[in-house]
Amino acid sequence: MDHVLTPWVAQAGRKAPVIVRGEGSYLYDDAGNRYLDLSAGLVAVNLGHGHAGVASAIGEQAARLGYCAPSLGNDTRSALARAIAEIGPWAEGARVFFTTGGGEANEDAVKFARAMSGRHKILTAYRSFHGSAPGAGSLTGENRRWPNEPGMPGIVRFFAPFPYRSPFHTRDANEEVDRAIAHLEEIVRYEGGERIAALLIEPVIGSNGVIVFPDGYLKRVRELCDRHGILLIFDEVMTGFGRTGEAFASQRFGVAPDILTFAKGVTSAYVPLGGVAVRESLAKFFDAHPLPSGHTFSGHPVAAAAGLAAIEAYRNEGLFARARVVEGWLRSRFDALAERHRIIGEARGVGAFFGLELVTDRDTREPLVEWQGGKTLHSLFGDLLARGLYIYGRYNVIVVSPPLTIGEAELDEAMTIFDEAFAEFAKIPKAG
Ligand SMILES: Cc1ncc(COP(=O)(O)O)c(C=O)c1O
């Protein structure tokens, strides 16, 4: 019997390979089988597995100083905060509060926004994920929130654009943006703009389908927030650290938030670490007001050492820019794959971050299994794994987010596996 409780699933009968080693884009199990890690874990291992620089930085830091309280200064922690401010989207600079993960970072960002604004309400999108602990779970706009309900009060949800399945009844991208902004304005009017502390959004919707907003949407959200004095928080837990082809999606889309949360790729997932970056002019607020949060592991030196080494590796290996090269590779391969398999309704993405939306019928766009209602495609994911491809996904969307170091030959290997698995799956299209 395994004594581990695994997230989100009923435990009985669960089967998964026991991973004991990782190298580059590959994972290895205890029987010596190899799996191509096409989702970089959970959109996190941006450097690939077994990066020697990060591993030795972790070891050296642990030997020199394994821990010191957050109330004391620490050289490694300060250096990482500076490095993040330097690669962040603000010319004015930023200050960083560290957490242990992404959900905690979102909860703290909300606390900061409430403290700084003196307002209470928070806007978040449906089809979003911001974490699973009670606070972050409440911010989440899908069914992983439900076990938390009624949850944290004061959260108001809106629909963001989703061109492939428009909540605004259009197939025109400009109209989608116009209507999404009008909808948001209406919500702000009915909630009272002067009562809204912040709007929290993933600049690319991640686990809810890898949805890239049409041009102009985020910019107009920024303008709307400015008109009402609402702070804009980008949840860059998935999109940060090169995933979209820039350090942050903020830079890829040319829209700077007021607060940016991150986790995952900051250490290439080698050590748990998250954080809240606050642009300098706002962070000054806390010069005169006590910071309303704290954690034992805030700015843990070993995690900070991993973060510093990861950022150095991203820089030295040119990996943020490389995500744009990977984007080209993925786009051309998925276009070809979609020609062969009608099960692919849409392949969409930006940088090294793509979603394959699977449908029963390309014309009607009927999803292969209902989002939030049906079962995730366990048989398909299981088959891909059995063929040597680890992939993350939910319901009818496969999330493709390889390590930024992935090569073309590895992508070709993945396409061969997709080809075989989709062909097989097409014979049983309704299987869940
Ligand atoms: C966009 C986003 N925000 C927050 C989180 C939660 O991060 P964590 O699991 O580190 O708490 C996730 C996790 O996948 C995420 O995708």
The ligand as an SDF file (V2000), in Angstrom:
LIG
                    3D

 16 16  0  0  0  0  0  0  0  0999 V2000
   -2.2630   29.8020  -12.7210 C   0  0  0  0  0  0  0  0  0  0  0  0
   -2.0280   29.0840  -11.4310 C   0  0  0  0  0  0  0  0  0  0  0  0
   -2.0890   29.7600  -10.2910 N   0  0  0  0  0  0  0  0  0  0  0  0
   -1.8840   29.1610   -9.1010 C   0  0  0  0  0  0  0  0  0  0  0  0
   -1.6050   27.8280   -9.0300 C   0  0  0  0  0  0  0  0  0  0  0  0
   -1.3970   27.1770   -7.6870 C   0  0  0  0  0  0  0  0  0  0  0  0
   -0.0570   27.0040   -7.4590 O   0  0  0  0  0  0  0  0  0  0  0  0
    0.4070   25.9750   -6.3200 P   0  0  0  0  0  0  0  0  0  0  0  0
   -0.0490   24.6340   -6.7340 O   0  0  0  0  0  0  0  0  0  0  0  0
    1.9090   26.1420   -6.3020 O   0  0  0  0  0  0  0  0  0  0  0  0
   -0.2190   26.4470   -5.0490 O   0  0  0  0  0  0  0  0  0  0  0  0
   -1.5220   27.0750  -10.2030 C   0  0  0  0  0  0  0  0  0  0  0  0
   -1.2170   25.6300  -10.1480 C   0  0  0  0  0  0  0  0  0  0  0  0
   -1.2280   24.9300  -11.1060 O   0  0  0  0  0  0  0  0  0  0  0  0
   -1.7440   27.7230  -11.4330 C   0  0  0  0  0  0  0  0  0  0  0  0
   -1.7200   27.0500  -12.5740 O   0  0  0  0  0  0  0  0  0  0  0  0
  1  2  1  0
  2  3  1  0
  2 15  2  0
  3  4  2  0
  4  5  1  0
  5  6  1  0
  5 12  2  0
  6  7  1  0
  7  8  1  0
  8  9  2  0
  8 10  1  0
  8 11  1  0
 12 13  1  0
 12 15  1  0
 13 14  2  0
 15 16  1  0
M  END
$$$$
